[in-house]
């Protein structure tokens, strides 16, 4: 049995592409799950990666209010979550990285998203989001199984089958609209938390945004739990698994392109909402940190 990484040191351009793939990755689904599902950047869009990956999204034409709530998180919103310790021993580094991510979003990503939003109709953006969510079925299903959440695993399977068929490959969400099938999204970070693993220190990662050490590891595991990353665009090559694409450059470009597309599409959907949050928040770093940690603590409890 032989295994090999899809990229080799003899191809430095591919190393650069794959570095971008990991930096811009938001769901380990050739898309959170996050991871994400999977969302990404140091503004509130940083939070959207995590919060959108924990919410299935109905068709925007039929439920715009639910769509807005699912894809965003408002730091001012009242919650029933108990107070949690904001363990941030690396705060000086995190503040610097948060500023870097915030400026990356402010001066580049947001402008790309505005151009994308001008060209791509809202309904099509919603369908693209739905399709990426549908591609992340396997990690969500497996993490339900790992946690013994059999009902959630069944609902995930039902959603996948309905949305893949009636929803035209996942472009639409009849599982929610027609059958009211919804369940919290599970990822491997939540699975670790379910079995008592502590979150560890808070950490802001370049381009990826907020994590704790447990969830950063879980995000990586979710990437490897997705069969797309083995059978379609393999990040690891093996001679015992049939793999659709075998060319290293094609794999790297596909992975990078899909993840970048997912980020830009999600940022476009949230353009106005995030601007409101940014303008109304005095301590944006603290608000994002608190929102992330509260959300992850609540997700583990669920």
N, C-alpha and C positions, 0 to 999 in steps of 0.2 A: 504494500500500500504506500503510495507516494503522495506527498502534499508539497505544494510550493506556493509561495506568495505570488500573486498575479504580476507583481512588478519586481524587477531585478535591478541591482546597482548599475548594470550596464546601460540602463535606459534612464538617465537622469531627468529627462523631461516628464517621464511618467511619475517619477517620485514627486515632482512639483505638482502635478495634477492630482495625485492621490492625497497630497497634503491639503490641497484645497478642498478635496472631497470630505476629509475629516473635519476641516475647519468650518465648512459651510453645512455640514450634515445636520439635519434636524429631526429626522425620524429614521430609524434604521430600516427603512422599507423601500429602498431605492427611491425614497421620497426625500418620532416620536413615537417609532413610537417613540409618544412619545410619546415617539417620543416622541414620536414624535414623533402614538404617536407620537414622522416621528410626527414649530413650529416651525431670538436668534441674535439680537444685537443689544447694545448696552442702554438703549432707551426702553420704554415699556414694551417694545416689540420683543425684547429679551424675554419678558414674561410670557408673551403670547405663545412662544414655542412650547412651553410647558403646559400652559392652560388650555391651548387649543388641542394639544395631544390628549387631553383628558376629557374631551367633549366631542361627541359625535354631532355632525352638523346637518340640520334639515335643509331642504331646498329653499333658497332665499326667496323665491317667488311666493312660497306658501307660508313662510314663517320668518320674516325679516328680523323680528324682535329676538327670537330665540337664536338666530344666527349671530346677531351682534353680541349677545351675552356669552355664547359658547366660545367665540373666537377671541374674546378680550377679557381683561381683568382690570377692575377699577380699584386702586389702592384705597379709595375713600369709602368703598362699599362696606356696610356693616356686616359682620359675620358672627356666627356662633362659636367660632373656633376659640379654644382656650389659649391663654398666653403661652408662648413657647420661648425657649432660650435661643437667642440669635447668636450662636457660637461663630464668631468671625475673627479668629486669631490672626488671619492674614489680611486684615482690613486695609493697611496701606497699599499692598499690592492690588487688592481687589478694587479699591477706589481708582487707582491708576488704570487698571484694565477696564473698569466700567466707563471711565472717561474716553478711553480709546474706542471702545465699542460704540459708545454714544455718538462720537464724532464720525465714526465710519458710517453709522446709520444716517446721521444728519447731513453729511456732505456727499454721500454716494448712494447708499441703498435707497433712501427715501426718494431721491430724484429719479432713480431707475424705476422705482415702483410707481411714481407719478406718470412717467411716460408709458409704462405698461398699462396703467389704469386708463389712460387716454385711448389706448388702442384696443384693449380687450374689454368687452362688455361685462357688466357685473354678473349676469347670469352665467356666462362662460367661466368667469373666475370662480364662482361657486361650484360649478361642475368639476373644474380642475381640482379644487380642494377636496371635493367628495371622492374623486378618483384616487388621489394620493392616500386618503384615509382608508379606502377600500384595499389598497395594496398593503397596508399595514396590518391586515387581519391576523396573520400567523403569530407574530409576537404577542398580540393582545390575547388571542385564544390560549396560547401556551402559558402565559402568565396567570390567566384565570385558572387553568388546570393546576399549575404549580401551587396555587394558594387554596386549592380545593373549592373554588367558586364554580361549581358545576352549572348553576343557572346562568351565570355570566358567560361561561364558555359556550353554552347552548345558544344564548342570544347572539353572541358574536358570530357563531356559525350561521344562524338564521339570517342575520343581517348581510353577511358576505354572500350567501347564496341568492338572496332576494335582490340585493343591489347589483350583483354581477349579472343577473339575468334580466329582471324587470327594469333594473336601473341602468341598463346598457353599459356593462363593464364598470359600473360604479360611478358613472357620471351624475346619476340622480340618486336620491335617497328614499325610495318608496318604503323601505323597512321602517323608517320613522313616520313618514307622512301617512302611509296606508295601514301599517300594522302596529304602530306605536311600540316598536322594538328598540329600546335604548338600554344601555348599561354603562357604568363607569369604565373608562379605558384603563387597563392594567399594564404596567411595564415592570421590568425586572428590578428596578429600584424599589418599587412598591412590594414586590415579592420578597426582597431582602428585608425590608422593614416589617413585613408580615411575620417573619420568623425572628424578629428581635434585633436585627442589625441596626446599630446606632447610625444616625445620619452623618456624623463626622463634621469637620469644619466646612463652613460656607466658602465657596470658591467661584470667582468669576473667570471664565475661560475665554480667550480671544475668539471673537465671532460667534461662539456657541452661547455665551451668556451665563446665567446663574445656575449653579449646581451645588450639591454637597458631594463629598467623596463617594458616598454610597450610590447616589444617583448617577454620578459620572461613570462609575463602573457599570451600573445597570444599563446605561445608555449604550455602552460598547457591546454588552451582551445581547441587547435587543437587535443590534445590527447583524450579529451572527445568527440570531434566531430566525431571521427572515430568509426564506428560501430563494427569493430573488437574488440575494447576494451570494448564493451558491450555484443556482441552476441557470440564471439568465445573464447577469453581469457579475461573475464570480470575483470576489475580493481574495479568495483563496482557491488555487487550482489543485485539483486532485484527479487521478486517473480512475477513480472508482465512482465518480458522480458524473452523469452526462451534463455538459454545460453548453448552453446555446451559443454564447459569444466567447471566443477564445483569444482574440487579438487583444494584447495588453493596452494598446492605445485606445481602441474602441471601448474597452471596459472602463478605463479611467475617464474618458470624455463623457460616456453615458452616465456614470455615477455622479460626476461633478455637475453635469448639465441638469440632471433630474433634481438633485438637491438644491441647486441654485434656483431653478424654476419654482420649486416648492416655496422657498424662502421669499422670492420676489412676489409670487402670487399671494401669499399670506400677508406680506407687508402691504400690498396694494389694497387688500380687503380692509385693513385696519388703519388706513391713512388718517382719517378724520378723528377717529376715537383716540388714537395715541397722541395726537396734537393737543387735544383737550386735557388729557392726563398730564402731559409734560408742562403745559402752561399753568396748571392748577396745583402742582406739587412743589413744595419748597425743598424738601429733602428727597430728591428722586432716587438716589442710591438706597437710602433707608426704606423708602416705600417699596421698591422692587425687591429688596432683600426680604422684608417682612412678608410681602405678598407671596413670594416663592416658598419660603419656609412654612408659612401657614397652609398654603395649598398642598404641599407635599405631606405635611403631617396629617391633614384631613384625608388625603388620598390613601394613605396607608391604613387609616382607621376604617375606611369604607371597604 
